[in-house]
Amino acid sequence: MMRLFRLSLYASLLSASLSLPAWAAVQKVDLDYLVRFLPETGQAEVRITLEKGERVRKLDFNLGEEGRYSDFQADGQWSQETPGRGLWQPAEGRSSLSYRVRIEHERKPGRYDARMTPDWALFRGDDLVPAAALDQVDKTELVSRLQFELPKGWKSVETGWPRIGKNRFRIDNPQRRFDRPTGWMLAGKLGTRRTRLGDTDITIAAPVGEGMRRMDVMTLLTFVWPQMQQVFPRDPSKLLIVGAGDPMWRGGLSAANSYFMHSDRPLVSENGTSSLVHELVHVFGRIYGRDRSDWIAEGLAEYYAIELMRRAGGISEDRYQKIREQLIRWSKPVRSLRTDNSSGPVTARAVLLLQELDREIRQKTRGKGALSLDDVTRGLMRLDRVSTQDFIDITENVIGGPSKTLDTRLLR
């Protein structure tokens, strides 16, 4: 009788194990990034370590411009047979790839979007670890962490990722299998301000002596944040805002969890728009154009840079009309919005079109809950990349019919 009971119990356990969900068999593999800055050479030394190299068949890196990455050393096999590519096939067990990367990068002659001095480094993590195509064993999940070793005298480091220790961060992007440390990063002798708005932890950081108005930035964010939340139902868990003065790029540049602003840029310009809010819209919206439709992302960012300030009470109706007059004058030569890179005049014309479209949507949906351009924007946020036709389709779905505003040569 006891033997039959044991056989029955064994069969039950076997049946239960066979019916376990697929995720139960996933093997988690540690993937650690170690970064050491070398200010004397303008480089950083990066080491990528896999705890179980046999779980990854290969990583095919896009090395981009020639000469940025150098001094590769690898456990397993490393090859650079294709120009601009590097192929790593890790060894079994604990396996590492190390190399050096040049930090400084000129966006235009004399203007940098990444820079290293003896006291600090400002850059994007995307450049520390280049994008790669990952080929791994089935049911493998990489658990990624980023650690910095700072030069003597450097005090701290900031990233847009959750901090899990001293100069240590957890990298987790559910949309990617290969979690690499992306977004703006800043290390060295820093000044920082921190706050929490909604569900987002915010850090505003800049090198000491670079003239960043951290409290001004925090005040404007606090002012406009409730309006931002009403439009964009997506609160990042953490947001990093970094800045520095010349010779850095004199503008704003956004990433998924962070953005850069030149410390001399006004929070609100004389024409009534805000570079700070413009870049914040990019961070929240994550709307990217395709098929010559960059006007959508840039137009929406500038539209809301004006509109959210208006809704928050920071722009009067008289000032709003003067802003429109400036946009009309600036965009007068524009004959089409279709382009891969939206210029200032094109973006200005896009804002005017979006303002007209918002009025049309509100008028046509007055009996359906008074919808607006906000509803179109939320629809666009669901797409990876949007085309002009996508924009038209979503708008007509919101309105419930064709749009007179969008029946224009500007979109052809």
C-alpha positions as CSV (number, residue, x, y, z in Angstrom):
1,M,0.0,0.0,0.0
2,M,2.8,2.4,0.9
3,R,4.6,1.6,-2.4
4,L,1.4,2.5,-4.3
5,F,1.1,5.7,-2.4
6,R,4.7,6.6,-3.2
7,L,4.2,5.8,-6.9
8,S,1.1,8.0,-6.9
9,L,2.9,10.9,-5.2
10,Y,5.8,10.6,-7.6
11,A,3.4,10.7,-10.6
12,S,1.7,13.7,-9.2
13,L,4.9,15.6,-8.6
14,L,6.1,14.7,-12.2
15,S,2.8,15.9,-13.6
16,A,3.1,19.1,-11.7
17,S,6.7,19.7,-12.9
18,L,5.7,19.1,-16.5
19,S,2.9,21.6,-16.2
20,L,5.1,24.4,-14.7
21,P,4.8,27.7,-16.6
22,A,7.5,28.4,-19.2
23,W,9.0,31.2,-17.2
24,A,9.8,28.8,-14.3
25,A,12.7,27.3,-16.3
26,V,14.3,30.7,-17.1
27,Q,18.0,30.9,-16.1
28,K,19.0,34.3,-14.8
29,V,22.6,35.3,-15.7
30,D,24.5,38.2,-14.2
31,L,25.7,40.8,-16.6
32,D,28.0,43.4,-15.0
33,Y,29.4,46.5,-16.5
34,L,32.4,48.1,-14.8
35,V,33.5,51.6,-15.9
36,R,36.8,53.3,-15.0
37,F,37.4,56.9,-16.1
38,L,40.9,57.9,-17.5
39,P,40.8,61.7,-17.6
40,E,44.5,61.9,-18.6
41,T,43.6,60.1,-22.0
42,G,40.0,61.3,-22.4
43,Q,38.8,57.8,-22.3
44,A,36.9,55.3,-20.1
45,E,37.8,51.7,-19.7
46,V,34.8,49.3,-19.8
47,R,34.6,45.7,-18.7
48,I,31.6,43.6,-19.6
49,T,31.4,40.4,-17.5
50,L,29.0,37.5,-18.0
51,E,28.7,35.1,-15.1
52,K,27.8,32.2,-17.4
53,G,29.3,32.8,-20.8
54,E,27.9,29.6,-22.2
55,R,24.4,31.0,-22.1
56,V,25.3,33.7,-24.7
57,R,26.3,32.5,-28.1
58,K,27.4,35.9,-29.4
59,L,27.0,39.6,-29.1
60,D,27.4,41.5,-32.4
61,F,28.3,45.1,-31.5
62,N,27.7,48.2,-33.7
63,L,30.9,50.1,-33.1
64,G,29.9,53.1,-35.2
65,E,32.6,55.7,-36.1
66,E,36.1,54.4,-36.5
67,G,38.5,54.8,-33.7
68,R,36.0,55.5,-30.9
69,Y,36.5,52.0,-29.4
70,S,39.9,50.4,-29.0
71,D,42.2,47.9,-27.1
72,F,39.7,45.0,-27.1
73,Q,40.5,42.0,-24.9
74,A,38.2,39.1,-24.6
75,D,37.6,35.7,-23.0
76,G,36.4,33.5,-25.8
77,Q,36.6,34.9,-29.4
78,W,36.6,38.5,-30.5
79,S,36.7,39.5,-34.2
80,Q,36.2,42.7,-36.2
81,E,36.0,41.3,-39.7
82,T,33.1,43.6,-40.8
83,P,33.8,47.4,-40.8
84,G,32.0,49.1,-37.9
85,R,31.1,45.7,-36.2
86,G,32.6,43.7,-33.4
87,L,31.7,40.1,-32.7
88,W,32.1,38.6,-29.2
89,Q,31.6,34.9,-28.6
90,P,32.1,34.5,-24.8
91,A,34.0,31.6,-23.2
92,E,32.3,29.2,-20.9
93,G,31.9,30.1,-17.2
94,R,32.8,33.6,-16.1
95,S,33.7,35.5,-19.2
96,S,34.7,39.2,-19.9
97,L,35.2,41.6,-22.7
98,S,37.1,44.8,-22.0
99,Y,37.9,47.8,-24.2
100,R,38.5,51.6,-24.1
101,V,36.1,54.2,-25.4
102,R,36.8,57.9,-26.2
103,I,34.4,60.0,-24.2
104,E,34.5,63.4,-26.0
105,H,32.4,63.9,-29.0
106,E,31.8,67.0,-31.1
107,R,28.2,67.4,-32.3
108,K,29.4,70.4,-34.4
109,P,32.9,71.9,-34.6
110,G,33.7,73.4,-31.2
111,R,30.4,72.1,-29.7
112,Y,30.3,68.9,-27.7
113,D,27.5,66.5,-26.7
114,A,30.0,64.5,-24.6
115,R,33.0,65.8,-22.7
116,M,35.6,64.9,-20.2
117,T,37.7,67.3,-18.1
118,P,40.1,66.6,-15.2
119,D,37.2,67.1,-12.8
120,W,34.1,65.6,-14.5
121,A,32.7,63.6,-17.4
122,L,29.3,64.2,-19.1
123,F,28.2,61.7,-21.7
124,R,25.5,59.2,-22.8
125,G,25.7,55.6,-21.6
126,D,24.7,54.5,-25.1
127,D,28.3,55.3,-26.1
128,L,29.9,53.5,-23.2
129,V,28.4,50.2,-24.4
130,P,27.5,50.2,-28.1
131,A,24.2,48.6,-29.3
132,A,24.5,44.9,-30.0
133,A,22.5,42.1,-31.5
134,L,22.2,39.3,-28.9
135,D,22.1,35.6,-29.6
136,Q,21.5,33.7,-26.4
137,V,20.4,30.2,-25.3
138,D,16.6,29.9,-24.9
139,K,15.1,30.7,-21.5
140,T,18.0,33.0,-20.6
141,E,17.5,36.3,-18.8
142,L,20.4,38.7,-18.3
143,V,20.4,40.6,-15.0
144,S,22.4,43.8,-15.6
145,R,24.2,46.1,-13.2
146,L,26.5,49.1,-13.8
147,Q,29.4,50.0,-11.5
148,F,31.7,53.0,-11.7
149,E,35.3,53.4,-10.3
150,L,35.9,57.1,-10.0
151,P,39.3,58.9,-10.2
152,K,40.8,60.4,-7.1
153,G,38.9,63.6,-6.1
154,W,35.7,62.8,-8.1
155,K,32.8,62.7,-5.7
156,S,29.8,61.0,-7.3
157,V,28.1,59.7,-10.4
158,E,24.5,60.2,-11.6
159,T,22.5,58.2,-14.1
160,G,18.8,57.8,-14.9
161,W,18.8,54.2,-13.5
162,P,17.9,53.1,-10.0
163,R,20.8,53.3,-7.5
164,I,21.5,50.0,-5.7
165,G,24.8,51.0,-4.0
166,K,27.7,53.4,-4.0
167,N,28.2,54.3,-7.6
168,R,26.2,51.2,-8.6
169,F,23.0,51.0,-10.6
170,R,20.5,48.4,-11.8
171,I,19.9,48.4,-15.6
172,D,16.5,47.0,-16.6
173,N,14.7,47.7,-19.8
174,P,11.8,45.3,-20.4
175,Q,11.7,46.2,-24.1
176,R,15.3,44.8,-24.6
177,R,16.9,41.5,-24.1
178,F,20.4,43.0,-24.0
179,D,20.1,45.6,-21.2
180,R,22.8,48.2,-21.7
181,P,23.3,51.4,-19.7
182,T,21.6,54.1,-21.9
183,G,20.7,57.7,-21.2
184,W,22.7,60.7,-19.9
185,M,25.3,60.2,-17.2
186,L,27.5,62.6,-15.2
187,A,30.4,61.8,-12.9
188,G,32.9,63.9,-11.0
189,K,32.7,67.0,-8.7
190,L,29.0,67.6,-8.9
191,G,26.3,69.7,-7.4
192,T,22.8,68.1,-7.2
193,R,19.3,68.8,-6.2
194,R,16.7,66.0,-5.7
195,T,12.9,65.9,-5.4
196,R,10.0,63.6,-6.0
197,L,7.1,64.6,-8.3
198,G,4.2,62.2,-8.6
199,D,5.8,58.7,-8.9
200,T,9.1,60.0,-10.3
201,D,12.4,60.6,-8.4
202,I,14.1,63.6,-10.0
203,T,17.7,64.5,-9.9
204,I,19.1,67.7,-11.3
205,A,22.9,67.6,-11.5
206,A,25.8,69.6,-13.1
207,P,29.5,69.9,-12.5
208,V,30.4,72.4,-9.9
209,G,31.0,75.9,-11.3
210,E,29.1,75.3,-14.6
211,G,26.3,77.8,-13.8
212,M,23.4,75.4,-13.8
213,R,20.4,76.9,-12.1
214,R,19.2,73.8,-10.3
215,M,16.6,75.3,-8.1
216,D,15.1,77.3,-11.1
217,V,14.8,74.0,-13.0
218,M,13.2,72.3,-10.0
219,T,10.7,75.1,-9.6
220,L,9.5,75.1,-13.2
221,L,9.2,71.3,-13.2
222,T,7.0,71.4,-10.0
223,F,4.9,74.1,-11.7
224,V,4.3,72.2,-15.0
225,W,4.3,68.6,-13.7
226,P,0.6,68.2,-13.0
227,Q,-0.3,69.3,-16.5
228,M,2.3,66.9,-18.0
229,Q,0.7,64.0,-16.0
230,Q,-2.7,64.8,-17.4
231,V,-1.5,64.5,-21.0
232,F,1.0,61.7,-20.8
233,P,-0.1,58.6,-18.7
234,R,3.5,57.5,-18.3
235,D,5.5,58.5,-15.3
236,P,9.2,57.5,-15.4
237,S,10.3,56.0,-12.1
238,K,13.4,58.2,-12.3
239,L,14.4,61.3,-14.3
240,L,17.9,62.8,-14.5
241,I,18.5,66.3,-15.8
242,V,22.1,67.2,-16.4
243,G,23.7,70.5,-17.6
244,A,27.0,72.2,-18.3
245,G,28.2,75.4,-20.0
246,D,30.4,76.1,-23.0
247,P,31.8,74.4,-25.0
248,M,28.8,71.9,-24.6
249,W,26.0,71.9,-27.2
250,R,23.9,75.0,-26.7
251,G,20.5,73.4,-26.6
252,G,18.6,70.5,-25.1
253,L,19.0,66.8,-25.9
254,S,16.7,64.1,-24.5
255,A,17.0,60.4,-23.8
256,A,14.6,57.8,-22.5
257,N,15.2,58.5,-18.8
258,S,17.2,61.7,-18.8
259,Y,18.0,64.9,-20.7
260,F,20.7,67.5,-21.1
261,M,20.3,71.3,-21.1
262,H,23.0,73.8,-21.7
263,S,23.3,75.8,-18.4
264,D,22.9,79.2,-20.3
265,R,19.6,78.2,-22.0
266,P,16.7,80.2,-20.5
267,L,14.0,78.0,-18.9
268,V,11.4,80.1,-20.8
269,S,12.7,81.9,-23.9
270,E,11.7,85.4,-25.1
271,N,9.3,83.8,-27.7
272,G,7.4,82.1,-24.9
273,T,8.5,78.5,-25.4
274,S,10.5,76.4,-23.0
275,S,13.4,74.1,-24.0
276,L,13.0,72.4,-20.6
277,V,9.4,71.5,-21.2
278,H,10.1,70.6,-24.9
279,E,12.7,68.0,-23.9
280,L,10.4,66.8,-21.0
281,V,7.7,66.0,-23.6
282,H,10.2,63.9,-25.6
283,V,11.1,62.0,-22.4
284,F,7.4,61.4,-21.5
285,G,6.0,60.8,-25.0
286,R,8.7,58.8,-26.6
287,I,7.1,59.5,-30.0
288,Y,9.5,59.0,-32.9
289,G,8.8,59.7,-36.6
290,R,9.3,57.5,-39.6
291,D,8.7,58.0,-43.4
292,R,9.8,61.7,-43.4
293,S,7.5,62.5,-40.4
294,D,9.9,64.1,-37.9
295,W,7.5,67.0,-37.8
296,I,5.2,65.0,-35.5
297,A,7.7,64.4,-32.6
298,E,9.2,67.9,-32.9
299,G,5.9,69.6,-33.5
300,L,4.2,67.9,-30.5
301,A,7.1,68.7,-28.2
302,E,7.0,72.4,-29.1
303,Y,3.2,72.5,-29.1
304,Y,3.1,71.2,-25.5
305,A,6.1,73.4,-24.5
306,I,3.6,76.3,-25.1
307,E,0.3,74.6,-24.3
308,L,1.3,73.2,-20.9
309,M,2.7,76.5,-19.8
310,R,-0.5,78.1,-20.9
311,R,-2.7,75.5,-19.0
312,A,-0.5,75.9,-15.9
313,G,-1.2,79.7,-15.9
314,G,2.2,80.7,-17.0
315,I,1.1,82.3,-20.3
316,S,-1.7,84.8,-20.6
317,E,-4.1,84.8,-23.6
318,D,-2.4,88.0,-25.0
319,R,1.0,86.4,-24.7
320,Y,-0.3,83.2,-26.4
321,Q,-1.6,85.2,-29.4
322,K,1.8,87.0,-29.7
323,I,3.5,83.6,-29.7
324,R,1.2,82.5,-32.5
325,E,2.1,85.7,-34.5
326,Q,5.8,84.9,-34.1
327,L,5.2,81.3,-35.3
328,I,3.3,82.5,-38.3
329,R,6.2,84.9,-39.3
330,W,8.9,82.3,-38.8
331,S,7.1,79.5,-40.7
332,K,5.9,81.6,-43.6
333,P,8.4,80.0,-46.2
334,V,7.4,76.4,-45.3
335,R,5.6,74.5,-48.1
336,S,5.8,71.0,-46.6
337,L,6.2,69.4,-43.2
338,R,7.5,66.2,-44.6
339,T,11.2,65.8,-43.7
340,D,13.5,63.4,-41.8
341,N,14.8,66.3,-39.7
342,S,12.4,69.0,-38.7
343,S,14.0,72.5,-38.9
344,G,12.9,75.5,-36.7
345,P,10.5,76.9,-39.3
346,V,9.0,73.5,-40.1
347,T,8.5,72.8,-36.4
348,A,6.9,76.3,-36.0
349,R,4.5,75.5,-38.9
350,A,3.7,72.1,-37.3
351,V,2.8,73.8,-34.0
352,L,0.3,76.0,-35.9
353,L,-1.3,73.0,-37.6
354,L,-1.5,71.2,-34.3
355,Q,-3.2,74.2,-32.6
356,E,-5.7,74.3,-35.5
357,L,-6.3,70.6,-35.2
358,D,-6.9,70.8,-31.5
359,R,-9.6,73.4,-32.0
360,E,-11.2,71.2,-34.7
361,I,-11.2,68.1,-32.5
362,R,-12.8,69.9,-29.6
363,Q,-15.5,71.4,-31.8
364,K,-16.4,68.1,-33.6
365,T,-16.4,66.0,-30.4
366,R,-18.3,68.5,-28.2
367,G,-21.1,66.0,-27.7
368,K,-18.8,63.0,-27.2
369,G,-16.9,64.0,-24.1
370,A,-15.0,67.0,-25.6
371,L,-11.9,65.2,-26.9
372,S,-8.7,67.0,-27.9
373,L,-5.3,66.6,-29.4
374,D,-4.3,65.0,-26.1
375,D,-6.3,62.0,-27.1
376,V,-4.4,61.8,-30.4
377,T,-1.1,62.1,-28.6
378,R,-1.9,59.2,-26.3
379,G,-2.8,57.1,-29.3
380,L,0.6,57.9,-30.9
381,M,2.4,56.9,-27.7
382,R,1.3,53.3,-28.3
383,L,3.3,53.0,-31.5
384,D,7.1,52.4,-31.8
385,R,7.4,54.9,-34.6
386,V,4.7,57.0,-36.3
387,S,4.2,58.2,-39.9
388,T,2.1,61.0,-41.2
389,Q,-0.5,58.5,-42.2
390,D,-0.6,57.0,-38.7
391,F,-1.2,60.5,-37.4
392,I,-4.1,61.0,-39.8
393,D,-5.6,57.6,-39.0
394,I,-5.5,58.1,-35.3
395,T,-6.9,61.6,-35.6
396,E,-9.8,60.5,-37.7
397,N,-10.5,57.7,-35.3
398,V,-10.7,60.3,-32.4
399,I,-12.9,62.6,-34.4
400,G,-15.0,59.9,-35.9
401,G,-14.5,61.1,-39.5
402,P,-12.1,63.0,-41.8
403,S,-10.2,66.1,-40.6
404,K,-10.4,69.3,-42.5
405,T,-7.2,70.6,-40.9
406,L,-5.2,67.6,-42.1
407,D,-6.5,67.9,-45.7
408,T,-3.5,70.1,-46.7
409,R,-0.6,70.1,-49.0
410,L,1.7,70.5,-46.1
411,L,1.4,66.8,-45.3
412,R,1.9,65.5,-48.8
